[in-house]
């Protein structure tokens, strides 16, 4: 008979009482078996040395092999790691929440494995616990990882404090583990996500154009680069735009649509969006229209300095002023003049990306 208290939780509509109890036990230094979409895990407060020592003992795992951490929000990755490469953000954006563990450089030294599980129970427990959570699979090292609650509780019921029973794991396959602290990346464990999917996501390039309102200059640049890439049959390059002060959901200006129409480009579907840290982080090349935009981006994310450029730097125009003026309020002729500069720069960009 298991000595751990077992709480049965509906995986589709988790009862809050069970979630709160599990989170409280973890925060207080106890060990809890919890479900994820891959396999069941043992959750522990990563800040509690006694809890971690106990977890190492239960797992029969050497202490020089750290446990992966579970997080409930992508933004939390920066709290546990440093020098996060664009490839990591691409993988987070595409596969999180989901069955992917990413190894990054830890804040102090060594490496840290992070995962955002695609399981409502696990995510709510992480959020309510309010502490970093270490969570290896709920099995003795070298034994099969448990695909359902019965397997998880079988050998560990007398070794943990609480166990959440949510039936069978959705996938029943362990997460794919990717090491991004080395170049090129290493897939340390093939799992629920195929190796080729990982490689394709990392090899893709993200190009981001930024202006003020995302209704004219960045729209022109985005649309024209997409046209060039389509014409050349080039895949795996994602082009987007945003504005530092954009009002979400507005269309491109009438003059912008007219200028692009001359190029055979329909910009009717464009909708403005404001720049976010996530957009900046996952971009390989960030191209801004003015020095003030460059400064604002660096305030937001100083580490992207080597990926950030003024678009006019790539134009063939002999001009010491590297700002591309905002045409808002200007004549149609001025819009055409601004587009000419953007077009020149974008054509050069297309040849080097």
C-alpha positions as CSV (number, residue, x, y, z in Angstrom):
1,X,0.0,0.0,0.0
2,X,1.4,3.4,-1.0
3,X,2.2,5.7,1.9
4,X,2.0,8.8,-0.3
5,X,-1.3,10.7,-0.3
6,X,-3.0,10.3,-3.7
7,X,-5.2,13.0,-5.2
8,X,-7.2,12.2,-8.3
9,X,-7.4,15.2,-10.6
10,X,-9.5,15.7,-13.8
11,X,-6.9,16.4,-16.6
12,X,-9.5,18.3,-18.6
13,X,-10.8,20.4,-15.7
14,X,-8.3,20.3,-12.8
15,X,-9.8,20.8,-9.4
16,X,-8.1,23.8,-7.7
17,X,-7.9,22.2,-4.3
18,X,-5.7,19.4,-5.5
19,X,-3.5,21.9,-7.4
20,X,-3.1,24.1,-4.4
21,X,-2.2,21.2,-2.1
22,X,0.4,19.9,-4.5
23,X,1.9,23.3,-5.0
24,X,2.1,23.8,-1.2
25,X,3.8,20.5,-0.6
26,X,6.5,21.4,-3.3
27,X,7.0,24.9,-1.9
28,X,7.4,23.5,1.6
29,X,10.2,21.1,0.5
30,X,8.2,17.9,-0.2
31,X,8.2,15.7,-3.3
32,X,5.2,15.3,-5.5
33,X,4.5,13.0,-8.4
34,X,2.9,15.1,-11.1
35,X,1.6,14.5,-14.7
36,X,3.0,16.1,-17.8
37,X,2.0,15.5,-21.4
38,X,5.1,13.2,-21.9
39,X,5.5,11.1,-18.8
40,X,5.0,11.5,-15.0
41,X,7.6,13.4,-13.1
42,X,8.7,14.0,-9.5
43,X,8.5,17.7,-8.7
44,X,10.7,19.3,-6.0
45,X,11.6,22.9,-4.9
46,X,14.9,23.5,-6.7
47,X,15.9,26.0,-4.0
48,X,15.5,23.5,-1.2
49,X,18.8,21.5,-0.8
50,X,17.2,18.8,1.4
51,X,14.4,18.3,-1.2
52,X,17.0,18.0,-4.0
53,X,19.2,15.6,-1.9
54,X,16.2,13.4,-1.3
55,X,15.3,13.5,-5.0
56,X,18.8,12.4,-6.0
57,X,18.6,9.6,-3.5
58,X,15.2,8.4,-4.8
59,X,16.4,8.6,-8.4
60,X,19.7,6.9,-7.6
61,X,21.2,9.6,-9.7
62,X,24.8,11.1,-9.4
63,X,24.8,14.7,-8.0
64,X,26.9,15.9,-10.9
65,X,23.9,15.3,-13.2
66,X,21.5,18.2,-12.6
67,X,17.7,17.9,-13.0
68,X,15.7,19.7,-15.7
69,X,13.5,22.6,-14.6
70,X,9.9,23.1,-15.4
71,X,8.6,26.6,-16.2
72,X,5.1,27.9,-16.9
73,X,6.1,31.0,-19.0
74,X,8.6,31.4,-21.7
75,X,9.8,34.7,-20.2
76,X,11.1,32.7,-17.1
77,X,13.9,31.2,-19.2
78,X,16.0,34.3,-18.6
79,X,15.8,33.8,-14.8
80,X,17.7,30.6,-15.0
81,X,20.0,31.0,-18.0
82,X,22.2,33.5,-19.8
83,X,23.4,34.2,-23.3
84,X,20.2,32.7,-24.8
85,X,20.8,32.3,-28.5
86,X,18.1,33.1,-31.2
87,X,17.8,29.4,-31.9
88,X,16.5,28.8,-28.4
89,X,13.7,31.4,-28.8
90,X,12.8,29.9,-32.2
91,X,12.4,26.5,-30.5
92,X,10.5,27.9,-27.6
93,X,8.1,29.7,-29.9
94,X,7.5,26.7,-32.1
95,X,7.4,23.9,-29.5
96,X,6.6,25.3,-26.1
97,X,4.5,24.4,-24.3
98,X,5.4,21.0,-25.4
99,X,7.7,18.0,-25.2
100,X,11.1,19.8,-25.7
101,X,13.8,20.3,-23.1
102,X,16.4,22.9,-24.0
103,X,19.8,23.0,-22.4
104,X,21.2,26.5,-22.0
105,X,24.1,28.1,-20.1
106,X,23.1,28.4,-16.5
107,X,23.1,31.8,-14.7
108,X,26.3,31.0,-12.8
109,X,28.1,28.1,-14.4
110,X,27.4,24.8,-16.1
111,X,24.1,24.1,-18.0
112,X,20.4,24.1,-17.1
113,X,17.7,22.2,-18.8
114,X,14.3,24.0,-19.2
115,X,10.9,22.8,-20.3
116,X,7.5,24.3,-20.5
117,X,5.1,21.3,-20.4
118,X,1.9,21.1,-22.4
119,X,-0.2,20.0,-19.4
120,X,-2.7,22.2,-17.5
121,X,-2.2,20.5,-14.2
122,X,1.6,20.8,-14.3
123,X,1.4,24.4,-15.4
124,X,-1.0,25.4,-12.7
125,X,1.2,23.6,-10.0
126,X,4.3,25.5,-11.3
127,X,2.5,28.9,-11.1
128,X,1.0,28.3,-7.7
129,X,4.1,26.8,-6.1
130,X,5.9,30.1,-6.7
131,X,9.4,28.4,-6.6
132,X,11.7,27.0,-9.3
133,X,10.7,23.4,-9.8
134,X,13.1,20.5,-10.6
135,X,11.2,17.7,-12.2
136,X,12.9,14.5,-13.5
137,X,10.8,11.6,-14.7
138,X,9.1,9.6,-11.9
139,X,11.3,6.5,-12.1
140,X,14.5,5.1,-10.7
141,X,17.4,6.0,-13.1
142,X,17.7,3.6,-16.0
143,X,14.2,2.2,-15.5
144,X,11.5,3.1,-18.1
145,X,9.8,6.5,-17.6
146,X,6.2,6.1,-16.4
147,X,3.5,6.6,-19.1
148,X,0.7,6.6,-16.6
149,X,0.0,7.1,-12.9
150,X,0.0,3.4,-12.0
151,X,3.5,3.0,-13.3
152,X,4.7,6.1,-11.5
153,X,3.2,5.2,-8.1
154,X,4.3,1.5,-8.3
155,X,7.9,2.0,-7.2
156,X,7.8,5.5,-5.7
157,X,4.6,5.6,-3.7
158,X,6.4,5.1,-0.4
159,X,9.1,7.6,-1.3
160,X,7.2,10.8,-2.1
161,X,4.8,12.9,0.0
162,X,2.0,13.4,-2.5
163,X,1.0,12.0,-5.9
164,X,-1.4,13.5,-8.5
165,X,-3.4,10.9,-10.4
166,X,-4.5,12.2,-13.8
167,X,-4.5,8.9,-15.7
168,X,-2.4,8.3,-18.7
169,X,0.1,10.8,-20.1
170,X,-1.1,12.3,-23.4
171,X,2.0,11.3,-25.3
172,X,3.7,8.7,-23.2
173,X,7.1,9.5,-24.8
174,X,9.9,11.5,-23.1
175,X,10.8,15.0,-24.3
176,X,13.4,15.6,-26.9
177,X,16.5,17.1,-25.4
178,X,18.5,19.7,-27.3
179,X,21.8,21.2,-26.1
180,X,22.2,24.8,-27.3
181,X,25.3,25.5,-25.3
182,X,27.4,24.1,-28.2
183,X,27.7,25.0,-31.8
184,X,26.3,23.3,-33.8
185,X,23.5,22.2,-31.4
186,X,23.4,18.6,-30.2
187,X,20.2,16.5,-29.9
188,X,21.0,14.6,-26.7
189,X,17.8,12.5,-26.7
190,X,15.4,12.0,-29.5
191,X,11.8,12.0,-28.2
192,X,8.4,13.2,-29.0
193,X,9.6,15.9,-31.4
194,X,11.5,14.5,-34.5
195,X,15.1,15.5,-35.0
196,X,14.4,16.9,-38.4
197,X,11.7,19.2,-37.0
198,X,14.3,20.6,-34.5
199,X,16.9,21.2,-37.3
200,X,14.4,22.8,-39.6
201,X,13.2,25.2,-36.9
202,X,16.7,26.3,-36.0
203,X,17.8,26.7,-39.6
204,X,14.9,29.0,-40.4
205,X,15.8,32.7,-40.4
206,X,13.6,35.4,-38.8
207,X,13.9,38.9,-40.3
208,X,12.1,41.7,-38.4
209,X,11.6,45.3,-39.6
210,X,10.7,48.0,-37.0
211,X,9.4,51.5,-37.4
212,X,7.2,53.7,-35.2
213,X,3.6,52.8,-36.0
214,X,4.0,49.7,-38.3
215,X,1.7,51.3,-40.8
216,X,4.1,52.5,-43.5
217,X,7.9,52.1,-43.5
218,X,8.2,48.6,-41.9
219,X,5.2,47.5,-43.9
220,X,6.9,48.5,-47.2
221,X,10.1,46.7,-46.2
222,X,8.3,43.5,-45.0
223,X,6.1,43.3,-48.1
224,X,8.9,44.0,-50.6
225,X,11.3,41.4,-49.0
226,X,8.6,38.8,-49.1
227,X,8.0,39.5,-52.8
228,X,11.7,39.1,-53.5
229,X,12.0,35.8,-51.6
230,X,8.9,34.4,-53.2
231,X,10.2,35.3,-56.7
232,X,13.5,33.6,-55.9
233,X,11.8,30.5,-54.5
234,X,13.6,30.8,-51.2
235,X,12.0,29.1,-48.2
236,X,12.8,29.0,-44.5
237,X,13.0,32.8,-44.1
238,X,10.3,34.3,-42.0
239,X,9.7,38.1,-42.5
240,X,7.7,40.2,-40.1
241,X,7.3,43.8,-39.0
242,X,6.2,45.7,-35.9
243,X,6.1,49.3,-34.5
244,X,7.6,50.8,-31.4
245,X,4.3,52.7,-30.7
246,X,1.9,50.8,-32.9
247,X,-1.8,50.7,-32.1
248,X,-2.7,47.0,-32.6
249,X,-4.9,45.9,-35.4
250,X,-4.9,48.9,-37.7
251,X,-4.3,48.7,-41.4
252,X,-1.4,50.2,-43.5
253,X,-1.9,53.8,-44.6
254,X,-3.6,54.4,-47.9
255,X,-0.4,55.9,-49.4
256,X,1.5,52.8,-48.3
257,X,-1.0,50.5,-50.0
258,X,-0.9,52.6,-53.2
259,X,3.0,52.6,-53.3
260,X,3.0,48.8,-52.9
261,X,0.3,48.3,-55.4
262,X,2.6,49.8,-58.0
263,X,4.9,46.9,-57.2
264,X,2.1,44.5,-57.6
265,X,1.8,44.0,-53.8
266,X,-1.5,43.9,-52.0
267,X,-1.1,45.2,-48.5
268,X,-4.8,45.2,-47.6
269,X,-4.5,42.4,-45.1
270,X,-1.7,44.0,-43.1
271,X,-2.5,44.7,-39.4
272,X,-0.3,46.7,-37.2
273,X,1.3,45.3,-34.1
274,X,3.5,46.6,-31.3
275,X,7.0,45.3,-30.8
276,X,7.5,42.7,-28.1
277,X,10.5,41.2,-26.3
278,X,9.6,37.9,-27.8
279,X,9.6,39.2,-31.4
280,X,13.1,40.7,-30.8
281,X,14.5,37.7,-29.1
282,X,13.6,35.2,-31.8
283,X,14.9,37.4,-34.7
284,X,18.2,36.7,-36.5
285,X,18.3,40.1,-38.1
286,X,16.5,43.2,-36.8
287,X,16.3,46.2,-39.1
288,X,15.1,49.6,-37.8
289,X,14.3,52.8,-39.6
290,X,15.7,55.4,-37.2
291,X,18.4,55.7,-34.6
292,X,15.7,56.2,-31.9
293,X,14.3,52.8,-32.8
294,X,17.7,51.2,-32.4
295,X,18.1,52.8,-29.0
296,X,14.7,51.6,-27.8
297,X,15.3,48.1,-29.0
298,X,18.7,48.0,-27.1
299,X,16.9,49.3,-24.0
300,X,14.5,46.4,-24.3
301,X,17.1,43.7,-25.2
302,X,20.8,44.8,-25.0
303,X,22.0,41.4,-26.0
304,X,20.7,41.7,-29.6
305,X,23.2,44.4,-30.4
306,X,25.1,42.3,-32.9
307,X,21.8,41.5,-34.7
308,X,20.5,45.0,-34.9
309,X,21.0,47.4,-37.9
310,X,19.7,50.6,-39.3
311,X,18.0,49.6,-42.6
312,X,19.6,52.5,-44.5
313,X,23.0,51.1,-43.8
314,X,22.4,48.7,-46.6
315,X,21.2,51.2,-49.2
316,X,23.6,52.4,-51.9
317,X,22.7,56.0,-51.3
318,X,25.7,58.2,-50.3
319,X,24.1,59.9,-47.3
320,X,25.5,60.4,-43.8
321,X,22.0,60.5,-42.4
322,X,21.1,56.9,-41.7
323,X,17.5,57.6,-40.6
324,X,14.7,56.8,-43.0
325,X,12.1,59.5,-42.4
326,X,8.6,58.8,-41.4
327,X,6.3,59.7,-44.4
328,X,3.2,60.0,-42.2
329,X,1.4,63.2,-43.2
330,X,3.6,63.6,-46.3
331,X,2.6,63.7,-50.0
332,X,2.3,60.6,-52.1
333,X,5.5,61.7,-53.8
334,X,7.3,61.6,-50.5
335,X,6.0,58.1,-49.8
336,X,7.4,57.0,-53.2
337,X,10.8,58.6,-52.3
338,X,10.9,56.8,-48.9
339,X,9.9,53.5,-50.6
340,X,12.7,53.9,-53.1
341,X,15.3,54.1,-50.3
342,X,13.7,51.1,-48.5
343,X,13.5,49.1,-51.8
344,X,17.2,49.7,-52.5
345,X,18.2,48.5,-49.0
346,X,15.9,45.5,-49.0
347,X,17.3,44.3,-52.4
348,X,20.8,44.2,-50.8
349,X,19.5,42.5,-47.7
350,X,17.9,39.8,-49.8
351,X,21.3,38.9,-51.3
352,X,23.1,38.5,-48.0
353,X,20.5,36.6,-45.8
